[in-house]
Amino acid sequence: MSEAPWLVVPAAGRGRRMGADRPKQYLSLHGRPVLAHTLARLHQAFPAARLCLCLEADDRHFDPAWVPFADWRRVPGGAERVDSVINALDAIAGDAGEHDLVLVHDVARPCVTVDDLARLHAVLADDPVGGLLATPVADTMKRDDGAGRASATESRVGLWHALTPQGFRYGLLRRALGEALARGLAVTDEASAVEALGQAPRLVAGRRDNLKITHPEDLALAALVLAAQAASPSITEEST
């Protein structure tokens, strides 16, 4: 495997859709915060990586003991995810090279497997653009009419669900995010900003159980996924 990447983990979200008394990254999952699970899984794949963890300045829930990385820094979170990522890229400007690989991963995706992480890293090692974990759409896709009724059935051919991590070269990613914000574009993920530059990120097929905890029922699903993965050690142990 090539040189360890930079890792950026935005973790400043409020998670209001969870309806909980704390941000979703601090909800308990198998007795540990979601954030701790996510960082542990990333560390399993990339123990030598350099981590930027984006947190609210007044975060009263965070405990540094949950960070397994030797080389990490705390970065102020922004109003939106893209702002947090830009803050992280600015923070490492003096250390990161233009062509260093930066992987951005949602803190609320604790079920990503080490195998998927290692494969994404290997695929992107020589890719001039970068790419992301994604899964082909399997469900029938409906478009609503704005009033809660289906108006059309959309073809799912060529459609993918974007997952994370998403990985791009430091210089390209910083330029893409900066230009997207300057143009007033909605940046829903890093790939969308790179696409706006006319580039085509690589889609790397990942597992469907790399779910994002967004709604209350997702926490229970994540617990089931982690339990199933624990029963299959090859899923969580790096094979390269």
C-alpha positions in Angstrom: 0.0 0.0 0.0 1.2 3.5 -0.8 1.9 6.3 1.7 -0.7 6.8 4.4 -3.3 9.4 3.5 -4.4 12.5 5.3 -7.8 11.9 7.0 -10.4 14.6 7.5 -13.4 13.8 9.7 -16.0 16.5 10.0 -17.6 16.1 13.4 -19.2 19.4 14.2 -22.8 18.6 13.2 -25.6 19.0 15.6 -27.6 16.0 14.3 -31.0 17.7 14.9 -32.9 15.0 13.0 -31.9 12.4 15.6 -34.0 14.3 18.2 -31.4 13.4 20.9 -29.9 15.3 23.8 -26.5 15.4 22.1 -25.0 15.3 18.6 -25.3 12.0 16.9 -21.6 11.4 16.9 -21.7 11.1 20.7 -24.7 8.7 20.9 -23.9 5.3 22.4 -23.3 2.5 20.1 -22.4 -0.9 21.7 -21.3 1.1 24.8 -19.1 3.6 23.0 -19.8 6.9 21.1 -20.3 6.7 17.4 -17.3 8.9 16.9 -15.0 6.4 18.7 -16.2 3.5 16.5 -15.6 5.5 13.4 -12.1 6.6 14.4 -11.2 3.1 15.5 -12.2 1.7 12.1 -10.2 4.3 10.2 -7.2 3.6 12.4 -7.5 -0.1 11.7 -7.0 0.6 8.0 -4.6 3.5 8.2 -2.7 3.4 11.5 0.0 5.8 10.2 -2.5 8.4 8.8 -2.5 12.0 9.9 -6.0 13.0 11.2 -7.8 16.3 11.2 -10.9 16.1 13.4 -13.3 19.0 12.9 -15.1 19.9 16.1 -17.3 22.7 17.5 -15.2 25.1 19.6 -17.5 24.6 22.5 -17.9 20.9 22.2 -18.4 19.6 25.7 -18.8 15.9 24.8 -15.5 15.2 23.1 -12.8 13.1 24.9 -9.4 13.0 23.3 -9.1 9.4 24.7 -11.3 8.3 21.8 -8.7 9.3 19.2 -6.4 6.3 18.5 -4.1 8.2 16.0 -0.6 9.3 17.1 -0.6 12.2 14.6 -3.8 14.2 14.9 -5.0 17.7 15.3 -8.3 19.3 16.3 -9.7 21.8 13.8 -12.6 24.2 14.3 -15.8 23.0 12.7 -17.7 25.3 10.3 -21.3 26.2 9.8 -21.6 23.5 7.1 -19.7 20.3 6.4 -17.9 22.0 3.5 -16.7 24.8 5.8 -15.3 22.2 8.2 -13.4 20.5 5.4 -12.0 23.8 4.2 -10.8 24.6 7.7 -9.0 21.3 7.9 -7.3 21.8 4.5 -6.3 25.3 5.6 -4.9 23.9 8.8 -2.5 21.5 7.1 -1.5 23.9 4.3 2.1 24.0 5.6 2.4 20.3 5.9 0.4 18.7 3.0 1.8 18.4 -0.5 -0.2 19.4 -3.5 -0.5 15.7 -4.5 -1.0 14.2 -1.1 -4.2 12.1 -0.9 -6.9 13.4 1.4 -9.7 11.1 2.5 -12.8 12.8 3.9 -15.1 10.5 5.9 -18.4 11.1 7.7 -18.1 10.7 11.4 -21.6 9.1 11.3 -20.4 6.2 9.2 -18.9 3.8 11.8 -19.6 0.7 9.8 -17.3 1.2 6.9 -15.1 -1.9 6.6 -11.3 -2.0 6.6 -11.4 -3.9 3.3 -13.4 -1.1 1.6 -11.0 1.5 3.1 -8.0 -0.3 1.9 -9.4 -1.0 -1.6 -10.4 2.7 -2.1 -6.9 3.8 -1.1 -5.3 1.3 -3.5 -7.6 2.3 -6.4 -6.9 6.0 -5.8 -3.2 5.6 -5.4 -2.5 6.4 -9.0 -5.8 8.0 -10.1 -5.2 11.5 -11.4 -8.6 12.8 -10.2 -9.7 10.8 -7.1 -12.9 9.2 -6.2 -15.3 7.8 -3.6 -16.9 4.7 -2.3 -20.4 4.3 -3.7 -23.1 1.7 -4.3 -25.3 1.3 -7.4 -28.9 2.2 -6.8 -31.0 -1.0 -6.3 -34.4 0.5 -5.5 -37.0 1.8 -7.8 -36.6 5.6 -7.9 -39.7 7.9 -7.8 -39.9 11.6 -8.4 -42.6 13.4 -6.4 -44.9 16.1 -7.7 -44.2 18.5 -4.9 -47.5 17.5 -3.1 -46.6 14.1 -1.7 -47.5 12.0 -4.8 -45.4 10.1 -7.3 -45.3 11.9 -10.7 -42.7 9.7 -12.4 -40.5 6.6 -12.1 -36.9 7.5 -12.9 -34.5 5.0 -14.5 -31.9 3.8 -12.0 -29.5 2.9 -14.7 -26.2 4.6 -14.0 -27.3 6.0 -10.6 -25.1 5.5 -7.5 -25.5 6.3 -3.8 -22.5 8.4 -2.8 -20.8 7.1 0.4 -17.6 8.1 2.1 -14.6 8.2 2.3 -14.1 10.5 -0.7 -10.5 11.0 -1.6 -8.8 13.6 -3.7 -5.4 15.2 -4.1 -4.9 18.0 -1.6 -4.4 20.8 -4.2 -7.3 19.7 -6.3 -9.7 19.4 -3.4 -8.8 22.7 -1.9 -9.3 24.5 -5.3 -12.5 22.7 -6.0 -14.1 23.5 -2.7 -12.9 27.1 -2.8 -14.2 27.7 -6.3 -17.6 26.0 -5.6 -18.2 28.3 -2.6 -17.1 31.4 -4.6 -19.6 30.5 -7.3 -22.4 29.9 -4.8 -22.8 26.2 -5.6 -24.4 23.8 -3.2 -21.6 21.5 -2.1 -23.3 18.3 -0.8 -20.0 16.3 -0.9 -16.4 16.7 -2.0 -17.1 14.9 -5.3 -19.7 17.4 -6.3 -17.2 20.2 -6.0 -14.6 18.3 -8.1 -17.3 17.5 -10.7 -18.0 21.3 -10.9 -14.4 21.7 -12.1 -15.2 19.4 -15.0 -13.5 16.4 -13.5 -15.0 12.9 -13.2 -14.3 11.2 -9.9 -13.8 7.4 -9.8 -16.7 5.4 -8.4 -15.4 2.6 -6.3 -18.0 0.0 -5.4 -18.4 -0.3 -1.6 -20.5 -2.4 0.8 -24.2 -1.4 1.3 -23.8 -1.7 5.1 -21.6 1.5 5.2 -24.7 3.3 6.4 -24.9 6.9 7.6 -26.6 7.5 11.0 -29.0 10.2 10.3 -32.4 9.2 11.8 -33.2 7.5 15.1 -33.7 4.1 13.5 -30.3 4.2 11.9 -28.6 3.8 15.3 -30.3 0.5 15.8 -29.4 -0.6 12.3 -25.7 0.4 12.9 -25.7 -1.7 16.0 -26.9 -4.7 14.1 -24.4 -4.2 11.3 -21.5 -3.9 13.8 -22.6 -7.1 15.5 -22.8 -8.9 12.2 -19.4 -7.6 11.2 -17.9 -8.7 14.5 -19.1 -12.2 13.7 -17.0 -12.1 10.5 -13.6 -10.9 11.5 -12.3 -10.7 7.9 -14.6 -7.7 7.4 -13.0 -5.6 10.0 -9.4 -6.8 9.8 -7.1 -5.4 7.1 -6.2 -8.1 4.6 -3.3 -6.3 2.9 
